[in-house]
Amino acid sequence: MNTPLSRRTALQAAGAATLAAGLTGVTAGAANAADSGPSLVTHPRPAAMPTNTSYKVRVRTAPDGDWQTLDIWRPQLGEINAATGSGKVYNSSLVSFDFHGSVEIEVTYLKGGTTKARVRPDSYGITPELLGDTLRFTLDEPRNVVVQINDDVFDTLHVLTGCPDPRAPKSGDPNVLYFGPGVHTTSDGTLKVAEGQTVYLDGGAVLTATVLFQGVKNARLTGRGFINSTSGGGALVENSENIRIEGVTMLNPNGYATQLGNSRNVHIKGLRSFSSKGWGDGIDVFCSENVVIDGVFMRNSDDCIAIYAHRWNYYGDTRNVTVRNATLWADVAHPINVGTHGNTDNPEVIENLHFQNIDICDHREPQMNYQGCIALNPGDSNLIRNVRAEDIRIENFRWGQVIYMKVMYNTKYNTSVGRGIENVYIKNLTYTGTNAKPSLFLGYDAEHAIKNVTFENLVINGQAIADSMKKPGWYYTTDVMQWFSNEHVINLKFITTAEAQAGK
């Protein structure tokens, strides 16, 4: 159905009644899951939303709850043809539910011919039981995982899970815009959020509008619903403060899933994003500070996380950005990209960035200048400094580099060279795979250099990399893993954890 905003009051009342009666598939105690036994909340897919027919999925509370069949959603994914530059769109599959305790998931691949199955990220250590075209596995806590059959990276099943929502809106709350199950539209394709207001999307709700936080404080977008096929991005936060975006899933926006500009104190938690179109970035941060991105799952047709300074009408430094507990899958471009855009006339700084506990499942980018699972690329007189990345696990991606650091003057986007990169510390980074091209560290010249980059406990295909490792005396450490740094990289070090603790 299509529900215009003129019915907002009715929606709010209906939503409160739905919450009181219990959502689809709620077992006893789900509304107060933290104080009860195992519980399971499934979310209906509106009939108007497209589905996919590759999988049948059932779930039950472990070990012996009643099986429930899940509705299949259809995210779309993108791939660039390296020979022609044309893009191809693939239909994929998605299920979404919330639980407390443990659940058993049964997946049947309806196309048949299953020879192997993989549940990613690999770091979760989930080995499914495979019985013909059906596999089973257990989740003991909410996680977002990808079921991959026969090494196909597009005809996959994305299993998105969370905890039952303890902060569902109260009945009659005048500060809540509640959207219940069904498809909801607005007259102009946008929904502007007022100061102090919460937008809540029920698990079966689909909103086809860009959510706008413009010049507001203390506002929130939350729930377990979907923002789908918007004419703009999924959410826009600009000139705002104390904003939270939590739990929703964004499907195929025409633009970024979430864009931040000239904002501060923004917390994005549990966001899921899928895109297939050009410039289909996940979360882009411009000229903002005190930003936390936590527990997100991003599968995008451009950068998953991008952190910049000036662009368009945004001006000023970007600082204090944390990305943690994330799963990133870049079908195009970078999982993490920092620094491209800035202000030549009034140079800016991008500083105090922290990336922690991140799984990078994939990276596919044919263009050399846009590779790197983690890319630090200051242009437009930007200075990148004080970056820390730790506990980063990179799987065998399709095409690109593990790390790309370049002080750049990319004339397609820049009007001046970046000022440099300073003080980068990367700890406990692992890469397991065979497809990575050599990582590059390229200062521009002596005045626009890369300074003070340290890798602690870098592990490439099981081999710990350190300057002190056994190797031919005339080798650079980078020769061991076929990386390259030019003469404008100063104080690049590879150390073990023991050496770090000893202060070496």
Secondary structure, DSSP 8 states (H G I E B T S, - for coil): -EE-GGGHHHHHHHHHHHHHH--TT--TTGGGGGGSS-EEEE----TTS----SEEEEEEETTT---EE---B--EEEEE-TTT--EEEEE-EEEEEEEES-EEEEEEETT-----EEEESGGG----EEETTEEEEEESS---EEEEETT-SSS-EEEEEE---TT---TT-TTEEEE-SEEE--SSSEEE--TT-EEEE-TTEEE-SEEEEES-EEEEEEES-EEES-SS-SEEEES-EEEEEES-EEES-SS-SEEEES-EEEEEES-EEE--STT--SEEEES-EEEEEES-EEEESS-SEEEES-BTTB-S-EEEEEEEEEEEEESSS-SEEE-----SSS--EEEEEEEEEEEEEEEB---GGG--SEEE--BTT-EEEEEEEEEEEE---SBEESEEEE----TTT-SSB--EEEEEEEEEEEE--S-EE--EEE--BTTB-EEEEEEESEEETTEEE-TTSS--TT--HHHHTT-EE-TTEEEEEEE-HHHHHTT-
